[in-house]
Amino acid sequence: MNRLVSRIFVSKYLSIIVLLLASCREFYEPEIITQDFGFLVAEGYVELEGKSTLKLGRTVTVYSEQSINPINNATVFLTGSESGSWQFALEEDGT
């Protein structure tokens, strides 16, 4: 009985090791485009009865130290699907 438990234990861990070794994959490094397209990015949270937060900026390259290039002193107009429209004046740092 003790020998049977020992064999099951060894075969269980041997199976796990074989699966781990068989599941190795080749390292993949995708080609990164370094061109800066400068796409417009608008993100935020709009609350009709309270404080809304909007950020406006442009995309940057992958290797840039900035995560986004903010657009300052902009005016943004939002139009709702069921009700009116709103105007937001963005200040410094695109917020």
Distance bins in CASP14 RR format, pairs under 12 A and 6 or more apart:
PFRMAT RR
TARGET T0000
AUTHOR 0000-0000-0000
RMODE 2
METHOD distances of the structure
MODEL  1
1 7 0 0 0 0 0 1 0 0 0 0 0
1 8 0 0 0 0 0 1 0 0 0 0 0
2 8 0 0 0 0 0 1 0 0 0 0 0
2 9 0 0 0 0 0 1 0 0 0 0 0
3 9 0 0 0 0 0 1 0 0 0 0 0
3 10 0 0 0 0 0 1 0 0 0 0 0
4 10 0 0 0 0 0 1 0 0 0 0 0
4 11 0 0 0 0 0 1 0 0 0 0 0
5 11 0 0 0 0 0 1 0 0 0 0 0
5 12 0 0 0 0 0 1 0 0 0 0 0
6 12 0 0 0 0 0 1 0 0 0 0 0
6 13 0 0 0 0 0 1 0 0 0 0 0
7 13 0 0 0 0 0 1 0 0 0 0 0
7 14 0 0 0 0 0 1 0 0 0 0 0
8 14 0 0 0 0 0 1 0 0 0 0 0
8 15 0 0 0 0 0 1 0 0 0 0 0
9 15 0 0 0 0 0 1 0 0 0 0 0
9 16 0 0 0 0 0 1 0 0 0 0 0
10 16 0 0 0 0 0 1 0 0 0 0 0
10 17 0 0 0 0 0 1 0 0 0 0 0
11 17 0 0 0 0 0 1 0 0 0 0 0
11 18 0 0 0 0 0 1 0 0 0 0 0
12 18 0 0 0 0 0 1 0 0 0 0 0
12 19 0 0 0 0 0 1 0 0 0 0 0
13 19 0 0 0 0 0 1 0 0 0 0 0
13 20 0 0 0 0 0 1 0 0 0 0 0
14 20 0 0 0 0 0 1 0 0 0 0 0
14 21 0 0 0 0 0 1 0 0 0 0 0
15 21 0 0 0 0 0 1 0 0 0 0 0
15 22 0 0 0 0 0 1 0 0 0 0 0
16 22 0 0 0 0 0 1 0 0 0 0 0
16 23 0 0 0 0 0 1 0 0 0 0 0
17 23 0 0 0 0 0 1 0 0 0 0 0
18 24 0 0 0 0 0 1 0 0 0 0 0
30 62 0 0 0 0 0 1 0 0 0 0 0
31 62 0 0 0 0 0 1 0 0 0 0 0
32 61 0 0 0 0 1 0 0 0 0 0 0
32 62 1 0 1 0 0 0 0 0 0 0 0
32 63 1 0 0 1 0 0 0 0 0 0 0
32 64 0 0 0 0 0 1 0 0 0 0 0
33 59 0 0 0 0 0 1 0 0 0 0 0
33 61 0 0 0 0 1 0 0 0 0 0 0
33 62 1 0 0 1 0 0 0 0 0 0 0
33 63 0 0 0 0 0 1 0 0 0 0 0
34 60 0 0 0 0 0 1 0 0 0 0 0
34 61 1 0 1 0 0 0 0 0 0 0 0
34 62 1 0 0 1 0 0 0 0 0 0 0
34 63 1 0 0 1 0 0 0 0 0 0 0
34 64 0 0 0 0 1 0 0 0 0 0 0
35 59 0 0 0 0 0 1 0 0 0 0 0
35 60 0 0 0 0 0 1 0 0 0 0 0
35 61 1 0 0 1 0 0 0 0 0 0 0
35 62 0 0 0 0 0 1 0 0 0 0 0
35 63 0 0 0 0 0 1 0 0 0 0 0
36 58 0 0 0 0 1 0 0 0 0 0 0
36 59 1 0 0 1 0 0 0 0 0 0 0
36 60 1 0 0 1 0 0 0 0 0 0 0
36 61 1 0 1 0 0 0 0 0 0 0 0
36 62 0 0 0 0 1 0 0 0 0 0 0
36 63 0 0 0 0 0 1 0 0 0 0 0
36 64 1 0 0 1 0 0 0 0 0 0 0
36 66 0 0 0 0 0 1 0 0 0 0 0
36 69 0 0 0 0 1 0 0 0 0 0 0
37 58 0 0 0 0 1 0 0 0 0 0 0
37 59 1 0 0 1 0 0 0 0 0 0 0
37 60 0 0 0 0 1 0 0 0 0 0 0
37 61 0 0 0 0 1 0 0 0 0 0 0
37 62 0 0 0 0 0 1 0 0 0 0 0
37 69 0 0 0 0 0 1 0 0 0 0 0
38 57 0 0 0 0 1 0 0 0 0 0 0
38 58 1 0 1 0 0 0 0 0 0 0 0
38 59 1 0 1 0 0 0 0 0 0 0 0
38 60 1 0 0 1 0 0 0 0 0 0 0
38 61 0 0 0 0 1 0 0 0 0 0 0
38 64 0 0 0 0 0 1 0 0 0 0 0
38 66 0 0 0 0 0 1 0 0 0 0 0
38 68 0 0 0 0 1 0 0 0 0 0 0
38 69 1 0 0 1 0 0 0 0 0 0 0
38 71 0 0 0 0 0 1 0 0 0 0 0
39 56 0 0 0 0 0 1 0 0 0 0 0
39 57 0 0 0 0 1 0 0 0 0 0 0
39 58 1 0 0 1 0 0 0 0 0 0 0
39 59 1 0 1 0 0 0 0 0 0 0 0
39 60 0 0 0 0 1 0 0 0 0 0 0
39 61 0 0 0 0 0 1 0 0 0 0 0
39 68 0 0 0 0 0 1 0 0 0 0 0
39 69 0 0 0 0 0 1 0 0 0 0 0
39 71 0 0 0 0 0 1 0 0 0 0 0
40 55 0 0 0 0 0 1 0 0 0 0 0
40 56 1 0 0 1 0 0 0 0 0 0 0
40 57 1 0 0 1 0 0 0 0 0 0 0
40 58 1 0 0 1 0 0 0 0 0 0 0
40 59 0 0 0 0 1 0 0 0 0 0 0
40 68 0 0 0 0 0 1 0 0 0 0 0
40 69 0 0 0 0 0 1 0 0 0 0 0
40 70 0 0 0 0 0 1 0 0 0 0 0
40 71 0 0 0 0 1 0 0 0 0 0 0
40 74 0 0 0 0 0 1 0 0 0 0 0
40 76 0 0 0 0 0 1 0 0 0 0 0
40 94 0 0 0 0 0 1 0 0 0 0 0
41 54 0 0 0 0 0 1 0 0 0 0 0
41 55 1 0 0 1 0 0 0 0 0 0 0
41 56 1 0 0 1 0 0 0 0 0 0 0
41 57 1 0 1 0 0 0 0 0 0 0 0
41 58 1 0 0 1 0 0 0 0 0 0 0
41 59 1 0 0 1 0 0 0 0 0 0 0
41 60 0 0 0 0 1 0 0 0 0 0 0
41 67 0 0 0 0 0 1 0 0 0 0 0
41 68 1 0 0 1 0 0 0 0 0 0 0
41 69 0 0 0 0 1 0 0 0 0 0 0
41 70 0 0 0 0 1 0 0 0 0 0 0
41 71 0 0 0 0 1 0 0 0 0 0 0
41 94 0 0 0 0 0 1 0 0 0 0 0
42 53 0 0 0 0 0 1 0 0 0 0 0
42 54 1 0 0 1 0 0 0 0 0 0 0
42 55 1 0 0 1 0 0 0 0 0 0 0
42 56 1 0 1 0 0 0 0 0 0 0 0
42 57 1 0 0 1 0 0 0 0 0 0 0
42 58 0 0 0 0 0 1 0 0 0 0 0
42 59 0 0 0 0 0 1 0 0 0 0 0
42 68 0 0 0 0 0 1 0 0 0 0 0
42 70 0 0 0 0 0 1 0 0 0 0 0
42 71 0 0 0 0 1 0 0 0 0 0 0
42 74 0 0 0 0 1 0 0 0 0 0 0
42 76 1 0 0 1 0 0 0 0 0 0 0
42 77 0 0 0 0 0 1 0 0 0 0 0
42 78 0 0 0 0 1 0 0 0 0 0 0
42 88 0 0 0 0 0 1 0 0 0 0 0
42 90 0 0 0 0 1 0 0 0 0 0 0
42 94 0 0 0 0 0 1 0 0 0 0 0
42 95 0 0 0 0 0 1 0 0 0 0 0
43 52 0 0 0 0 0 1 0 0 0 0 0
43 53 0 0 0 0 1 0 0 0 0 0 0
43 54 1 0 0 1 0 0 0 0 0 0 0
43 55 1 0 1 0 0 0 0 0 0 0 0
43 56 0 0 0 0 1 0 0 0 0 0 0
43 57 0 0 0 0 1 0 0 0 0 0 0
43 59 0 0 0 0 0 1 0 0 0 0 0
43 67 0 0 0 0 0 1 0 0 0 0 0
43 68 0 0 0 0 1 0 0 0 0 0 0
43 70 0 0 0 0 0 1 0 0 0 0 0
43 76 0 0 0 0 0 1 0 0 0 0 0
43 94 0 0 0 0 0 1 0 0 0 0 0
43 95 0 0 0 0 0 1 0 0 0 0 0
44 51 0 0 0 0 0 1 0 0 0 0 0
44 52 1 0 0 1 0 0 0 0 0 0 0
44 53 1 0 1 0 0 0 0 0 0 0 0
44 54 1 0 1 0 0 0 0 0 0 0 0
44 55 1 0 0 1 0 0 0 0 0 0 0
44 56 0 0 0 0 1 0 0 0 0 0 0
44 57 0 0 0 0 0 1 0 0 0 0 0
44 76 0 0 0 0 0 1 0 0 0 0 0
44 78 0 0 0 0 0 1 0 0 0 0 0
44 88 0 0 0 0 0 1 0 0 0 0 0
44 90 0 0 0 0 0 1 0 0 0 0 0
44 94 0 0 0 0 0 1 0 0 0 0 0
44 95 0 0 0 0 1 0 0 0 0 0 0
45 51 0 0 0 0 1 0 0 0 0 0 0
45 52 1 0 0 1 0 0 0 0 0 0 0
45 53 1 0 1 0 0 0 0 0 0 0 0
45 54 1 0 0 1 0 0 0 0 0 0 0
45 55 0 0 0 0 1 0 0 0 0 0 0
45 78 0 0 0 0 0 1 0 0 0 0 0
45 88 0 0 0 0 0 1 0 0 0 0 0
45 95 0 0 0 0 0 1 0 0 0 0 0
46 52 1 0 1 0 0 0 0 0 0 0 0
46 53 0 0 0 0 1 0 0 0 0 0 0
46 54 1 0 0 1 0 0 0 0 0 0 0
46 76 0 0 0 0 0 1 0 0 0 0 0
46 78 1 0 0 1 0 0 0 0 0 0 0
46 79 0 0 0 0 0 1 0 0 0 0 0
46 80 0 0 0 0 1 0 0 0 0 0 0
46 83 0 0 0 0 0 1 0 0 0 0 0
46 84 0 0 0 0 0 1 0 0 0 0 0
46 85 0 0 0 0 0 1 0 0 0 0 0
46 86 1 0 0 1 0 0 0 0 0 0 0
46 88 0 0 0 0 1 0 0 0 0 0 0
47 53 0 0 0 0 1 0 0 0 0 0 0
47 54 0 0 0 0 0 1 0 0 0 0 0
47 78 0 0 0 0 0 1 0 0 0 0 0
47 86 0 0 0 0 0 1 0 0 0 0 0
48 78 0 0 0 0 0 1 0 0 0 0 0
48 80 0 0 0 0 1 0 0 0 0 0 0
48 82 0 0 0 0 0 1 0 0 0 0 0
48 83 0 0 0 0 1 0 0 0 0 0 0
48 84 0 0 0 0 1 0 0 0 0 0 0
48 86 0 0 0 0 1 0 0 0 0 0 0
50 86 0 0 0 0 0 1 0 0 0 0 0
51 88 0 0 0 0 0 1 0 0 0 0 0
51 95 0 0 0 0 0 1 0 0 0 0 0
52 76 0 0 0 0 0 1 0 0 0 0 0
52 78 0 0 0 0 1 0 0 0 0 0 0
52 86 1 0 0 1 0 0 0 0 0 0 0
52 87 0 0 0 0 0 1 0 0 0 0 0
52 88 1 0 0 1 0 0 0 0 0 0 0
52 89 0 0 0 0 0 1 0 0 0 0 0
52 90 0 0 0 0 0 1 0 0 0 0 0
52 95 0 0 0 0 0 1 0 0 0 0 0
53 76 0 0 0 0 0 1 0 0 0 0 0
53 88 0 0 0 0 1 0 0 0 0 0 0
53 90 0 0 0 0 0 1 0 0 0 0 0
53 94 0 0 0 0 0 1 0 0 0 0 0
53 95 1 0 0 1 0 0 0 0 0 0 0
54 70 0 0 0 0 0 1 0 0 0 0 0
54 71 0 0 0 0 0 1 0 0 0 0 0
54 74 0 0 0 0 1 0 0 0 0 0 0
54 75 0 0 0 0 0 1 0 0 0 0 0
54 76 1 0 0 1 0 0 0 0 0 0 0
54 77 0 0 0 0 0 1 0 0 0 0 0
54 78 0 0 0 0 1 0 0 0 0 0 0
54 86 0 0 0 0 1 0 0 0 0 0 0
54 87 0 0 0 0 0 1 0 0 0 0 0
54 88 1 0 1 0 0 0 0 0 0 0 0
54 89 0 0 0 0 0 1 0 0 0 0 0
54 90 1 0 0 1 0 0 0 0 0 0 0
54 91 0 0 0 0 0 1 0 0 0 0 0
54 93 0 0 0 0 0 1 0 0 0 0 0
54 94 0 0 0 0 1 0 0 0 0 0 0
54 95 1 0 0 1 0 0 0 0 0 0 0
55 67 0 0 0 0 0 1 0 0 0 0 0
55 68 1 0 0 1 0 0 0 0 0 0 0
55 69 0 0 0 0 0 1 0 0 0 0 0
55 70 1 0 0 1 0 0 0 0 0 0 0
55 71 0 0 0 0 1 0 0 0 0 0 0
55 72 0 0 0 0 0 1 0 0 0 0 0
55 74 0 0 0 0 0 1 0 0 0 0 0
55 76 0 0 0 0 0 1 0 0 0 0 0
55 88 0 0 0 0 0 1 0 0 0 0 0
55 90 0 0 0 0 1 0 0 0 0 0 0
55 91 0 0 0 0 0 1 0 0 0 0 0
55 92 0 0 0 0 0 1 0 0 0 0 0
55 93 0 0 0 0 1 0 0 0 0 0 0
55 94 1 0 1 0 0 0 0 0 0 0 0
55 95 1 0 1 0 0 0 0 0 0 0 0
56 68 0 0 0 0 1 0 0 0 0 0 0
56 69 0 0 0 0 0 1 0 0 0 0 0
56 70 1 0 0 1 0 0 0 0 0 0 0
56 71 1 0 1 0 0 0 0 0 0 0 0
56 72 0 0 0 0 1 0 0 0 0 0 0
56 73 0 0 0 0 0 1 0 0 0 0 0
56 74 1 0 1 0 0 0 0 0 0 0 0
56 75 0 0 0 0 1 0 0 0 0 0 0
56 76 1 0 0 1 0 0 0 0 0 0 0
56 77 0 0 0 0 0 1 0 0 0 0 0
56 78 0 0 0 0 0 1 0 0 0 0 0
56 88 0 0 0 0 1 0 0 0 0 0 0
56 89 0 0 0 0 0 1 0 0 0 0 0
56 90 1 0 1 0 0 0 0 0 0 0 0
56 91 0 0 0 0 0 1 0 0 0 0 0
56 92 0 0 0 0 0 1 0 0 0 0 0
56 93 0 0 0 0 0 1 0 0 0 0 0
56 94 1 0 1 0 0 0 0 0 0 0 0
56 95 0 0 0 0 1 0 0 0 0 0 0
57 66 0 0 0 0 0 1 0 0 0 0 0
57 67 0 0 0 0 0 1 0 0 0 0 0
57 68 1 0 1 0 0 0 0 0 0 0 0
57 69 1 0 1 0 0 0 0 0 0 0 0
57 70 1 0 1 0 0 0 0 0 0 0 0
57 71 1 0 1 0 0 0 0 0 0 0 0
57 72 0 0 0 0 1 0 0 0 0 0 0
57 74 0 0 0 0 1 0 0 0 0 0 0
57 76 0 0 0 0 0 1 0 0 0 0 0
57 90 0 0 0 0 1 0 0 0 0 0 0
57 93 0 0 0 0 1 0 0 0 0 0 0
57 94 1 0 0 1 0 0 0 0 0 0 0
57 95 0 0 0 0 0 1 0 0 0 0 0
58 64 0 0 0 0 0 1 0 0 0 0 0
58 66 0 0 0 0 1 0 0 0 0 0 0
58 67 0 0 0 0 0 1 0 0 0 0 0
58 68 1 0 0 1 0 0 0 0 0 0 0
58 69 1 0 1 0 0 0 0 0 0 0 0
58 70 0 0 0 0 1 0 0 0 0 0 0
58 71 1 0 0 1 0 0 0 0 0 0 0
58 72 0 0 0 0 0 1 0 0 0 0 0
58 74 0 0 0 0 0 1 0 0 0 0 0
58 94 0 0 0 0 0 1 0 0 0 0 0
59 66 0 0 0 0 0 1 0 0 0 0 0
59 67 0 0 0 0 1 0 0 0 0 0 0
59 68 1 0 0 1 0 0 0 0 0 0 0
59 69 1 0 0 1 0 0 0 0 0 0 0
59 70 0 0 0 0 0 1 0 0 0 0 0
59 71 0 0 0 0 0 1 0 0 0 0 0
60 66 1 0 1 0 0 0 0 0 0 0 0
60 67 1 0 0 1 0 0 0 0 0 0 0
60 68 1 0 0 1 0 0 0 0 0 0 0
60 69 1 0 1 0 0 0 0 0 0 0 0
60 70 0 0 0 0 0 1 0 0 0 0 0
61 67 0 0 0 0 0 1 0 0 0 0 0
61 68 0 0 0 0 0 1 0 0 0 0 0
61 69 0 0 0 0 0 1 0 0 0 0 0
66 93 0 0 0 0 0 1 0 0 0 0 0
68 93 0 0 0 0 1 0 0 0 0 0 0
68 94 0 0 0 0 1 0 0 0 0 0 0
68 95 0 0 0 0 0 1 0 0 0 0 0
69 93 0 0 0 0 0 1 0 0 0 0 0
69 94 0 0 0 0 1 0 0 0 0 0 0
70 90 0 0 0 0 1 0 0 0 0 0 0
70 91 0 0 0 0 0 1 0 0 0 0 0
70 92 0 0 0 0 1 0 0 0 0 0 0
70 93 1 0 1 0 0 0 0 0 0 0 0
70 94 1 1 0 0 0 0 0 0 0 0 0
70 95 1 0 0 1 0 0 0 0 0 0 0
71 90 1 0 0 1 0 0 0 0 0 0 0
71 91 0 0 0 0 0 1 0 0 0 0 0
71 92 0 0 0 0 0 1 0 0 0 0 0
71 93 0 0 0 0 1 0 0 0 0 0 0
71 94 1 0 1 0 0 0 0 0 0 0 0
71 95 0 0 0 0 0 1 0 0 0 0 0
72 89 0 0 0 0 0 1 0 0 0 0 0
72 90 1 0 0 1 0 0 0 0 0 0 0
72 91 1 0 0 1 0 0 0 0 0 0 0
72 92 1 0 1 0 0 0 0 0 0 0 0
72 93 1 0 0 1 0 0 0 0 0 0 0
72 94 1 0 1 0 0 0 0 0 0 0 0
72 95 0 0 0 0 1 0 0 0 0 0 0
73 89 0 0 0 0 1 0 0 0 0 0 0
73 90 1 0 0 1 0 0 0 0 0 0 0
73 91 1 0 0 1 0 0 0 0 0 0 0
73 92 1 0 0 1 0 0 0 0 0 0 0
73 93 0 0 0 0 0 1 0 0 0 0 0
73 94 0 0 0 0 1 0 0 0 0 0 0
73 95 0 0 0 0 0 1 0 0 0 0 0
74 87 0 0 0 0 0 1 0 0 0 0 0
74 88 0 0 0 0 1 0 0 0 0 0 0
74 89 1 0 0 1 0 0 0 0 0 0 0
74 90 1 0 1 0 0 0 0 0 0 0 0
74 91 0 0 0 0 1 0 0 0 0 0 0
74 92 0 0 0 0 0 1 0 0 0 0 0
74 93 0 0 0 0 0 1 0 0 0 0 0
74 94 1 0 0 1 0 0 0 0 0 0 0
74 95 0 0 0 0 0 1 0 0 0 0 0
75 86 0 0 0 0 0 1 0 0 0 0 0
75 87 1 0 0 1 0 0 0 0 0 0 0
75 88 1 0 0 1 0 0 0 0 0 0 0
75 89 1 0 1 0 0 0 0 0 0 0 0
75 90 1 0 0 1 0 0 0 0 0 0 0
75 91 0 0 0 0 0 1 0 0 0 0 0
75 94 0 0 0 0 0 1 0 0 0 0 0
76 85 0 0 0 0 0 1 0 0 0 0 0
76 86 0 0 0 0 1 0 0 0 0 0 0
76 87 1 0 0 1 0 0 0 0 0 0 0
76 88 1 0 1 0 0 0 0 0 0 0 0
76 89 0 0 0 0 1 0 0 0 0 0 0
76 90 1 0 0 1 0 0 0 0 0 0 0
76 91 0 0 0 0 0 1 0 0 0 0 0
76 94 0 0 0 0 1 0 0 0 0 0 0
76 95 0 0 0 0 0 1 0 0 0 0 0
77 84 0 0 0 0 0 1 0 0 0 0 0
77 85 1 0 0 1 0 0 0 0 0 0 0
77 86 1 0 0 1 0 0 0 0 0 0 0
77 87 1 0 1 0 0 0 0 0 0 0 0
77 88 1 0 0 1 0 0 0 0 0 0 0
77 89 0 0 0 0 0 1 0 0 0 0 0
77 90 0 0 0 0 0 1 0 0 0 0 0
78 84 0 0 0 0 1 0 0 0 0 0 0
78 85 1 0 0 1 0 0 0 0 0 0 0
78 86 1 0 1 0 0 0 0 0 0 0 0
78 87 1 0 0 1 0 0 0 0 0 0 0
78 88 1 0 0 1 0 0 0 0 0 0 0
79 85 1 0 1 0 0 0 0 0 0 0 0
79 86 0 0 0 0 1 0 0 0 0 0 0
79 87 0 0 0 0 0 1 0 0 0 0 0
80 86 0 0 0 0 1 0 0 0 0 0 0
88 94 0 0 0 0 0 1 0 0 0 0 0
88 95 0 0 0 0 0 1 0 0 0 0 0
89 95 0 0 0 0 0 1 0 0 0 0 0
END
